[in-house]
Amino acid sequence: MNKTTSKIVTLVIATSVLTSVCNDHLMAQQGQTPPSGQDGITGTWQAQDVGFAPWTFTLKAAGAKVTGTVRQGQFNGTMATTLTGATAIYDGAIAGNQVSFKCDSPDGGRTISFSGVVGGDIITFTREVKVQPGSFPGMNGIYGASGATNFTAKRVVGETTAQQDQAGMMQQSALPVQQDQGATGQPGMPPGRYVMTLEHYPPADPQALTDLENKVKERQGTKETTGEITINLKPYINSKLNDPLADQPDKRDHTLADLPLGLNTYGGVPFDVEGIVQLNGPSIEVGAKQWPSEVKDIAIGHPFKKLHLLYGAFNIVAPQAHITFAKMILHYADGSQEELNLDGGTHTLCCVDASIPQQLDLLPSPQTELAWLGTDPYLKQNNPNACLHLYRTTLDNPKPDKQVTSIDYVSTMFNPGPFMVGLTIE
């Protein structure tokens, strides 16, 4: 090596060292810890130009091993999903600026592999999805086969990994309580029409499912009310039990046909089931039928202390937010009225859910309980680990001594699409 080349090499090395020292000093002044080798992958990264954005990657490197979680956003245009909880990654590794890891879809039917190149505050990812034989391929979210195969994720600045983990490590199908207010004044979701994607659930524990079915059946054989009056809903029914359900109106075999007609007990309360009183909601798909946002003047003609409902709602995606999705407006003989709210997570959960709903224990007992569970040919074929659920909820009449002439059943048009199959006063 001649003297000129030696001087150039020395200058390059000195410049590199000086640049590194300056960068570390600047990061220290800003309260940041300079990345050390492979530790530069540690942190939270988000991809925005994808379906159900953002895709969030919370990663931590320990030597050549990478651990962490992935999760996706709730909305994609007019679609909404409940699969927004964090999913743990496995087989994570980093070598130089090359990172790779895998995760499984919540239903276990797909394995998603990620490989990326780390370049400063950007990771350029490639994503591959392996669908198990006979499994659902998913949508275009982070777990779906039709999602983005190439995308970039940027480092999130100003939020710690612990905060991201805390926000993301929620049960699947449970959503964080958001504080933004839509045009409806309800927390958690912007206004608009949202159609739920069909979620696929892992199999329930056979013994736990048997225990739940036996408990529900036992309650169907136990009448706990006194002096009850079942309300005749025939004049207000707008859908038969064997009609396609409003969340999937093009699926002719997606129905409540398994629900027995007539007088039966559900959740300790007798109900006369003759059909469905369906209300509109942004989650209801536009089909051949146009559902009303309210059904008015349901005839009562009696004073009562308690109002019992047998009903359900599509697209309860945020039970923790206690969203008011419907109201029962009581009209009294003296001209006064009272409004009774029906809230997600308090008075019902989603009527199409995992066989054992994950939030079932959150329902306030004895006010609300799972009163009926069944299935249909469509679910058996496309989502065998899901069930149809109806809930019995009880509301107190604030004016029990006054005669109620009629009740209005009203959708708040926020998101869930509520329906009622039974109404009883006591």
Backbone torsions as a table, in degrees:
resi	resn	phi	psi	omega
1	MET	NA	125.4	179.2
2	ASN	-79.9	174.1	-174.7
3	LYS	-66.3	-38.1	-178.6
4	THR	-63.3	-46.7	178.8
5	THR	-62.0	-40.7	178.8
6	SER	-59.9	-40.6	-179.9
7	LYS	-66.6	-39.4	180.0
8	ILE	-64.5	-45.5	178.5
9	VAL	-59.5	-44.9	179.4
10	THR	-60.3	-40.8	-179.2
11	LEU	-66.2	-41.9	179.4
12	VAL	-63.1	-44.7	-179.9
13	ILE	-63.1	-44.0	-179.5
14	ALA	-63.1	-41.8	179.0
15	THR	-63.5	-42.1	179.5
16	SER	-62.3	-44.9	179.0
17	VAL	-63.0	-44.1	-178.9
18	LEU	-62.7	-42.9	179.1
19	THR	-61.6	-43.5	179.6
20	SER	-62.4	-44.2	-179.9
21	VAL	-63.3	-42.3	-179.3
22	CYS	-64.8	-42.5	178.7
23	ASN	-62.7	-43.9	178.5
24	ASP	-63.1	-40.1	180.0
25	HIS	-65.1	-41.3	179.3
26	LEU	-64.5	-43.0	178.9
27	MET	-64.9	-35.8	178.3
28	ALA	-66.1	-39.7	177.8
29	GLN	-63.3	-31.7	-179.2
30	GLN	-87.5	5.9	178.0
31	GLY	78.7	16.4	-180.0
32	GLN	-103.6	152.7	177.0
33	THR	-95.8	121.1	-179.5
34	PRO	-60.9	136.1	178.8
35	PRO	-64.4	142.5	-179.5
36	SER	-116.4	103.7	179.2
37	GLY	59.4	-124.4	-175.8
38	GLN	-73.5	-10.2	177.9
39	ASP	-65.4	-11.5	179.9
40	GLY	-63.2	-18.3	178.0
41	ILE	-76.8	-22.0	-176.0
42	THR	-64.7	128.7	179.9
43	GLY	144.0	-167.7	-178.6
44	THR	-114.0	133.9	-177.0
45	TRP	-128.0	145.0	-179.8
46	GLN	-134.8	140.0	173.7
47	ALA	-110.4	131.1	-174.9
48	GLN	-105.4	-35.3	-174.1
49	ASP	-87.1	58.9	-177.3
50	VAL	-143.3	168.5	175.6
51	GLY	-72.9	140.8	-177.2
52	PHE	55.1	49.4	178.2
53	ALA	-71.7	156.5	-3.6
54	PRO	-85.2	151.5	165.6
55	TRP	-88.7	125.5	-174.7
56	THR	-114.8	129.0	179.6
57	PHE	-117.6	115.6	176.4
58	THR	-106.2	107.3	-168.7
59	LEU	-120.3	150.2	176.6
60	LYS	-143.5	127.3	179.5
61	ALA	-100.8	138.1	172.7
62	ALA	-133.8	96.1	-171.8
63	GLY	67.9	-126.3	179.6
64	ALA	-92.0	-0.4	-177.4
65	LYS	-96.5	140.8	178.6
66	VAL	-123.3	129.5	175.0
67	THR	-123.6	171.1	177.1
68	GLY	148.2	-158.3	-176.6
69	THR	-139.5	160.8	170.4
70	VAL	-129.0	155.0	173.5
71	ARG	-160.8	166.6	-177.9
72	GLN	-125.0	170.4	178.0
73	GLY	-81.5	177.4	-173.8
74	GLN	-89.1	-31.9	-169.2
75	PHE	-116.4	150.1	171.9
76	ASN	-147.2	93.1	-174.0
77	GLY	63.5	-120.6	179.5
78	THR	-94.0	9.0	179.4
79	MET	-101.3	149.2	175.5
80	ALA	-135.6	147.8	178.5
81	THR	-128.5	154.1	174.6
82	THR	-97.0	-6.2	-176.6
83	LEU	-86.1	71.1	-178.4
84	THR	-114.2	2.6	178.4
85	GLY	-74.8	165.9	-179.0
86	ALA	-78.9	139.3	177.4
87	THR	-117.8	129.5	-177.8
88	ALA	-69.8	143.2	174.8
89	ILE	-94.4	164.3	175.9
90	TYR	-147.1	169.9	-176.9
91	ASP	55.2	34.3	-179.7
92	GLY	-80.5	134.7	-178.9
93	ALA	-149.4	152.4	175.3
94	ILE	-138.8	135.4	177.1
95	ALA	-137.2	109.8	-174.1
96	GLY	65.1	-121.0	178.0
97	ASN	-105.2	16.5	179.8
98	GLN	-103.3	122.1	-179.2
99	VAL	-121.9	146.3	177.3
100	SER	-150.3	149.3	176.4
101	PHE	-166.9	170.7	-179.8
102	LYS	-133.1	162.0	168.0
103	CYS	-149.2	162.5	176.4
104	ASP	-107.3	148.6	174.7
105	SER	-66.5	154.6	-177.2
106	PRO	-57.2	-27.9	179.2
107	ASP	-86.5	-3.7	178.9
108	GLY	77.6	3.9	-176.1
109	GLY	-88.9	-7.2	-177.7
110	ARG	-140.0	144.0	173.0
111	THR	-112.9	124.7	-177.1
112	ILE	-109.1	123.9	-179.4
113	SER	-109.4	132.2	178.4
114	PHE	-117.5	135.0	170.8
115	SER	-134.1	138.1	-174.7
116	GLY	-146.0	161.4	175.4
117	VAL	-115.6	120.8	-177.4
118	VAL	-86.9	126.2	176.4
119	GLY	-135.1	90.7	-177.4
120	GLY	66.5	-117.9	-178.5
121	ASP	-99.6	21.2	179.4
122	ILE	-133.2	137.1	170.6
123	ILE	-115.5	124.2	175.8
124	THR	-92.9	111.6	-171.6
125	PHE	-102.3	148.9	163.8
126	THR	-120.7	135.9	-174.7
127	ARG	-126.0	133.8	177.0
128	GLU	-126.5	143.5	-179.0
129	VAL	-122.9	126.3	174.8
130	LYS	-107.5	116.1	-178.8
131	VAL	-93.9	125.4	178.4
132	GLN	-66.7	146.7	-179.6
133	PRO	-53.5	129.2	178.6
134	GLY	81.8	0.1	-177.8
135	SER	-92.0	157.7	177.5
136	PHE	-71.4	133.4	-177.4
137	PRO	-75.6	-11.9	-179.8
138	GLY	83.5	-176.6	-177.9
139	MET	-102.4	-142.9	-178.2
140	ASN	-108.2	23.7	175.3
141	GLY	-86.2	-165.1	-174.4
142	ILE	-67.0	-24.2	-179.4
143	TYR	-98.5	-6.0	-170.7
144	GLY	-91.8	149.1	-178.9
145	ALA	-69.4	-23.1	-179.3
146	SER	-95.6	8.5	177.5
147	GLY	-74.9	175.8	-176.8
148	ALA	-59.2	134.3	176.3
149	THR	-94.3	-25.7	177.2
150	ASN	-131.7	127.9	-178.6
151	PHE	-159.7	168.1	177.4
152	THR	-120.2	145.5	176.5
153	ALA	-121.2	137.7	-179.4
154	LYS	-108.3	147.8	179.4
155	ARG	-66.2	135.2	176.9
156	VAL	-84.2	125.1	-179.0
157	VAL	-104.5	134.7	173.6
158	GLY	95.6	1.9	176.2
159	GLU	-133.4	129.8	-173.9
160	THR	-77.7	160.0	176.7
161	THR	-60.5	-38.9	-180.0
162	ALA	-62.4	-40.4	179.2
163	GLN	-65.4	-41.3	178.8
164	GLN	-64.4	-42.0	179.3
165	ASP	-62.6	-42.6	-178.9
166	GLN	-63.7	-37.8	179.5
167	ALA	-70.8	-31.2	-172.7
168	GLY	-94.7	-26.5	-174.1
169	MET	-81.4	65.1	175.6
170	MET	-111.4	163.2	178.2
171	GLN	-63.5	147.1	174.9
172	GLN	-61.7	143.9	-176.6
173	SER	74.7	5.5	172.5
174	ALA	-109.7	141.4	-175.6
175	LEU	-117.6	152.3	176.2
176	PRO	-69.1	149.7	176.6
177	VAL	-76.8	112.5	-179.8
178	GLN	-92.9	156.3	-174.5
179	GLN	-105.3	-4.1	-179.6
180	ASP	-70.9	151.6	-179.0
181	GLN	-114.1	125.7	176.0
182	GLY	-84.3	-174.8	-178.8
183	ALA	-64.4	-22.5	179.6
184	THR	-81.6	-8.2	-177.1
185	GLY	79.8	9.2	-178.8
186	GLN	-98.4	142.8	179.4
187	PRO	-79.0	152.8	163.8
188	GLY	104.8	-27.1	-177.0
189	MET	-145.5	138.5	174.8
190	PRO	-69.1	156.9	-178.6
191	PRO	-69.0	159.6	178.1
192	GLY	136.6	179.3	-179.3
193	ARG	-96.5	122.1	-178.9
194	TYR	-122.6	132.6	178.9
195	VAL	-112.4	125.1	-176.2
196	MET	-72.0	139.1	169.8
197	THR	-76.4	152.5	178.1
198	LEU	-76.1	113.0	-178.7
199	GLU	-84.3	149.8	179.9
200	HIS	-119.4	128.4	-169.3
201	TYR	-112.1	151.2	174.4
202	PRO	-69.3	157.2	-179.6
203	PRO	-61.3	142.1	176.2
204	ALA	-77.6	154.1	173.9
205	ASP	-61.5	123.3	-173.8
206	PRO	-55.4	-42.6	-178.5
207	GLN	-69.1	-39.9	179.1
208	ALA	-64.7	-39.0	178.5
209	LEU	-67.5	-41.7	176.8
210	THR	-60.8	-42.2	178.5
211	ASP	-62.1	-41.0	179.7
212	LEU	-66.9	-44.2	179.3
213	GLU	-61.3	-41.2	178.9
214	ASN	-66.0	-38.1	178.7
215	LYS	-64.4	-43.8	179.7
216	VAL	-64.5	-43.5	179.2
217	LYS	-63.4	-39.6	177.9
218	GLU	-61.3	-41.0	179.1
219	ARG	-69.2	-27.0	177.5
220	GLN	-71.8	-17.1	178.4
221	GLY	-102.3	9.1	-176.5
222	THR	-122.5	110.9	177.7
223	LYS	-91.9	123.4	-176.6
224	GLU	-112.7	-6.6	-176.0
225	THR	-87.5	161.2	178.0
226	THR	-132.5	127.6	178.0
227	GLY	66.6	30.3	-177.9
228	GLU	-74.7	157.1	174.4
229	ILE	-129.9	119.8	176.6
230	THR	-81.9	133.4	-176.2
231	ILE	-88.5	134.7	178.9
232	ASN	-77.3	110.2	-179.2
233	LEU	-97.7	2.3	-176.4
234	LYS	-54.4	-41.6	-179.0
235	PRO	-65.7	-13.6	-172.7
236	TYR	-112.8	-3.9	-178.4
237	ILE	-68.7	131.9	178.9
238	ASN	-123.0	7.7	176.6
239	SER	-155.7	138.0	177.2
240	LYS	-82.0	160.7	180.0
241	LEU	-64.2	-27.2	179.9
242	ASN	-97.3	9.5	171.6
243	ASP	-79.8	152.5	176.8
244	PRO	-58.7	137.8	178.8
245	LEU	-66.8	152.3	-170.2
246	ALA	-68.6	-19.0	-179.3
247	ASP	-77.9	-22.1	179.4
248	GLN	-140.0	69.0	-172.1
249	PRO	-66.5	-15.5	179.2
250	ASP	-88.5	-4.1	-179.8
251	LYS	-99.3	98.1	-173.0
252	ARG	-64.4	-24.4	-178.2
253	ASP	-101.5	18.1	175.8
254	HIS	-104.6	91.7	-168.9
255	THR	-143.0	177.0	172.0
256	LEU	-104.2	29.4	-176.2
257	ALA	-61.3	-23.7	179.2
258	ASP	-74.3	-14.5	-179.5
259	LEU	-76.8	123.4	-177.3
260	PRO	-65.4	140.2	173.5
261	LEU	-79.8	157.4	174.1
262	GLY	96.4	-164.6	-175.2
263	LEU	-86.0	117.0	177.5
264	ASN	-145.1	162.7	-179.3
265	THR	-100.7	133.1	178.0
266	TYR	-135.1	124.1	-179.7
267	GLY	60.7	33.1	177.8
268	GLY	83.2	3.7	-175.5
269	VAL	-126.9	131.3	174.9
270	PRO	-71.5	137.1	175.2
271	PHE	-134.9	144.2	174.4
272	ASP	-100.8	104.1	-175.8
273	VAL	-97.8	119.9	178.8
274	GLU	-125.6	-8.9	-177.8
275	GLY	165.2	-160.8	-173.8
276	ILE	-119.6	134.5	168.5
277	VAL	-103.2	97.4	-174.2
278	GLN	-96.5	134.3	174.6
279	LEU	-109.8	160.1	179.2
280	ASN	-79.1	163.2	175.6
281	GLY	-172.7	155.6	-177.8
282	PRO	-58.0	-22.1	-179.2
283	SER	-83.8	-8.6	-178.4
284	ILE	-79.8	128.6	178.6
285	GLU	-71.3	141.6	177.7
286	VAL	-75.5	116.1	-178.8
287	GLY	-129.3	-150.9	-178.4
288	ALA	-67.4	-31.5	-179.5
289	LYS	-96.9	143.9	172.5
290	GLN	-108.6	113.0	-174.3
291	TRP	-83.6	145.5	178.4
292	PRO	-76.4	152.5	174.9
293	SER	-83.3	-11.8	176.9
294	GLU	-155.3	148.6	171.5
295	VAL	-119.8	114.1	-170.7
296	LYS	-101.8	159.0	170.3
297	ASP	60.4	44.3	171.5
298	ILE	-69.7	116.7	-171.2
299	ALA	-68.3	132.2	179.0
300	ILE	-120.1	-72.1	175.4
301	GLY	75.6	25.1	-179.2
302	HIS	-148.0	151.5	164.4
303	PRO	-79.1	155.4	177.7
304	PHE	-161.5	159.9	178.3
305	LYS	-95.2	-38.6	-173.5
306	LYS	-127.5	144.4	176.6
307	LEU	-116.9	118.3	-178.2
308	HIS	-106.3	134.4	177.3
309	LEU	-121.3	141.0	167.1
310	LEU	-114.1	114.2	-167.8
311	TYR	-163.5	-177.7	176.9
312	GLY	-156.6	-179.6	178.5
313	ALA	-156.3	138.7	176.0
314	PHE	-85.6	146.2	168.4
315	ASN	67.6	43.1	168.5
316	ILE	-83.4	91.9	-172.8
317	VAL	-96.2	-11.2	-177.0
318	ALA	-138.4	70.0	-176.5
319	PRO	-60.8	-29.6	-179.0
320	GLN	-68.2	-19.5	-177.9
321	ALA	-79.8	-11.4	179.5
322	HIS	52.0	52.5	-179.1
323	ILE	-73.5	131.3	173.8
324	THR	-80.6	108.3	-176.5
325	PHE	-103.4	-12.9	178.5
326	ALA	-157.2	163.6	179.0
327	LYS	-137.0	147.3	168.9
328	MET	-108.5	113.5	-177.9
329	ILE	-100.8	114.9	-177.3
330	LEU	-91.6	125.4	177.4
331	HIS	-106.3	124.1	-176.4
332	TYR	-99.0	159.4	-177.6
333	ALA	-63.2	-24.7	-179.7
334	ASP	-84.6	5.1	178.2
335	GLY	93.9	-8.4	178.6
336	SER	-83.0	169.7	177.8
337	GLN	-149.4	157.5	177.2
338	GLU	-136.3	146.7	178.2
339	GLU	-109.3	129.8	176.0
340	LEU	-113.5	123.0	-175.7
341	ASN	-84.1	146.3	169.8
342	LEU	-114.0	116.7	-171.7
343	ASP	-115.1	139.5	173.8
344	GLY	-64.5	139.3	178.7
345	GLY	83.5	-12.7	176.7
346	THR	-114.8	-46.0	-176.0
347	HIS	-106.7	-11.4	175.1
348	THR	-170.4	163.6	167.5
349	LEU	-116.0	-179.5	-179.1
350	CYS	-61.7	137.3	-175.4
351	CYS	-77.7	-17.5	172.0
352	VAL	-113.2	107.3	-169.4
353	ASP	-149.1	176.5	172.9
354	ALA	-56.4	151.9	-177.3
355	SER	-50.0	-42.2	172.4
356	ILE	-111.9	101.2	-177.0
357	PRO	-56.5	134.4	-175.0
358	GLN	-67.9	-24.7	-179.7
359	GLN	-98.7	13.8	-174.1
360	LEU	-58.0	-38.6	-178.3
361	ASP	-71.6	-11.5	179.9
362	LEU	-82.8	-15.6	-178.6
363	LEU	-68.8	136.5	-179.1
364	PRO	-73.9	117.1	178.8
365	SER	-98.3	141.6	6.2
366	PRO	-92.8	10.3	-176.5
367	GLN	-59.9	-41.5	-176.4
368	THR	-134.7	139.8	176.6
369	GLU	-151.8	155.8	172.1
370	LEU	-69.0	120.6	-172.2
371	ALA	-110.1	-19.6	179.5
372	TRP	-156.8	139.2	171.8
373	LEU	-137.5	139.3	-178.3
374	GLY	-154.2	-166.3	179.8
375	THR	-149.1	-173.0	177.4
376	ASP	-151.9	166.4	-178.2
377	PRO	-57.7	-34.9	-179.2
378	TYR	-64.4	-46.4	179.2
379	LEU	-68.0	-39.1	-179.8
380	LYS	-57.9	-37.9	-177.5
381	GLN	-83.2	-39.6	-171.1
382	ASN	-102.7	-22.0	-176.8
383	ASN	-153.7	69.0	-171.1
384	PRO	-65.2	-15.8	179.7
385	ASN	-93.4	5.7	176.8
386	ALA	-103.1	158.7	177.7
387	CYS	-136.4	160.8	167.9
388	LEU	-90.3	135.0	-177.6
389	HIS	-127.3	137.5	169.2
390	LEU	-119.9	144.7	-176.5
391	TYR	-118.9	144.4	170.9
392	ARG	-101.8	123.3	175.9
393	THR	-127.3	151.1	-176.4
394	THR	-124.1	128.3	179.3
395	LEU	-115.2	140.0	178.3
396	ASP	-85.5	135.3	175.2
397	ASN	-79.4	120.1	-178.5
398	PRO	-69.1	-15.4	178.7
399	LYS	-128.8	71.0	-172.0
400	PRO	-68.2	-18.0	-177.4
401	ASP	-90.5	-8.2	-178.2
402	LYS	-99.4	143.7	179.3
403	GLN	-70.7	133.0	174.8
404	VAL	-96.9	119.1	-178.5
405	THR	-80.5	-39.4	-177.1
406	SER	-159.0	166.7	178.4
407	ILE	-132.6	137.3	171.7
408	ASP	-101.7	131.7	175.9
409	TYR	-102.9	114.1	-166.4
410	VAL	-127.8	130.1	172.0
411	SER	-83.4	137.3	174.9
412	THR	-79.2	-5.9	179.7
413	MET	57.8	34.0	177.6
414	PHE	-85.0	-64.0	172.7
415	ASN	-152.1	-58.8	-177.0
416	PRO	-59.8	150.1	175.4
417	GLY	-102.8	99.3	-174.3
418	PRO	-80.4	152.3	172.0
419	PHE	-146.9	156.6	-177.4
420	MET	-131.4	138.9	177.4
421	VAL	-119.2	-11.9	-179.8
422	GLY	-153.4	144.0	179.7
423	LEU	-143.1	126.1	-177.5
424	THR	-137.3	139.6	176.0
425	ILE	-110.7	154.2	-179.7
426	GLU	-143.1	NA	NA
